[in-house]
Amino acid sequence: MKAAGLGCFGFILGAILGGVIGVALGFAWTSVAHTSDFEGYSGMLVFYSFMPIGIIAGGLIGAVGLALLATRSDKPPHLPMR
């Protein structure tokens, strides 16, 4: 239950952070590639391409990362006696 809860929280947190990083990378890409600003083309490129990719990737990374963190055990593994 703990892993599922932290996984959902990680998805939301990762999606927000991934969206912000995606927008930042998109703006950097449009300035490096000299994308045209005619009729908002560069803005559409950022918000319809880079932001959704960042949201999806960040959400998946955050969910898997926090779920794996929740399933870790602090106890040492049980070793059989000889």
C-alpha positions in Angstrom: 0.0 0.0 0.0 2.9 2.3 0.8 4.5 1.7 -2.6 1.2 2.5 -4.4 0.7 5.7 -2.5 4.2 6.9 -3.0 4.1 5.8 -6.6 1.0 8.0 -7.2 2.6 10.9 -5.4 5.8 10.4 -7.4 3.9 10.4 -10.6 2.2 13.7 -9.8 5.5 15.3 -8.6 7.5 13.9 -11.5 4.9 15.1 -14.0 5.0 18.7 -12.7 8.8 18.7 -12.6 9.0 17.0 -16.0 6.7 19.6 -17.6 8.8 22.4 -16.3 12.0 20.8 -17.5 10.3 20.1 -20.9 9.3 23.7 -21.3 12.8 24.9 -20.4 14.4 22.5 -22.8 11.9 23.5 -25.5 12.6 27.1 -25.2 16.3 26.4 -25.3 15.8 24.2 -28.4 13.9 27.0 -30.2 16.6 29.5 -29.6 19.5 27.1 -30.5 17.7 25.9 -33.7 16.4 29.4 -34.6 12.8 28.2 -34.9 10.5 30.7 -36.6 8.2 32.8 -34.3 5.8 33.4 -37.1 2.2 33.0 -35.8 3.5 31.4 -32.6 5.1 28.4 -34.2 7.9 28.2 -31.6 5.4 28.3 -28.7 3.3 25.6 -30.3 6.4 23.5 -30.7 7.3 23.9 -27.1 3.8 23.3 -25.6 2.6 20.6 -27.9 5.8 18.6 -28.2 8.4 19.2 -25.5 6.0 19.7 -22.5 3.9 16.5 -23.0 7.1 14.5 -23.5 8.5 15.9 -20.3 5.3 15.3 -18.4 5.1 11.6 -19.5 8.8 10.9 -18.9 8.9 12.8 -15.6 5.7 11.1 -14.3 7.0 7.6 -15.1 10.4 8.2 -13.7 8.9 9.7 -10.5 6.4 6.9 -10.0 8.9 4.2 -10.5 11.5 5.9 -8.5 9.4 6.5 -5.4 7.7 3.1 -5.6 11.2 1.4 -5.7 12.2 3.6 -2.8 9.1 2.5 -0.8 9.8 -1.2 -1.4 13.3 -1.1 -0.1 13.8 -2.9 3.2 16.0 -1.4 5.9 16.4 -4.9 7.5 19.5 -6.9 6.5 18.7 -10.0 4.5 18.1 -13.2 6.5 21.0 -15.5 6.3 20.6 -19.1 7.3 22.6 -20.4 10.2 25.4 -22.9 9.5 
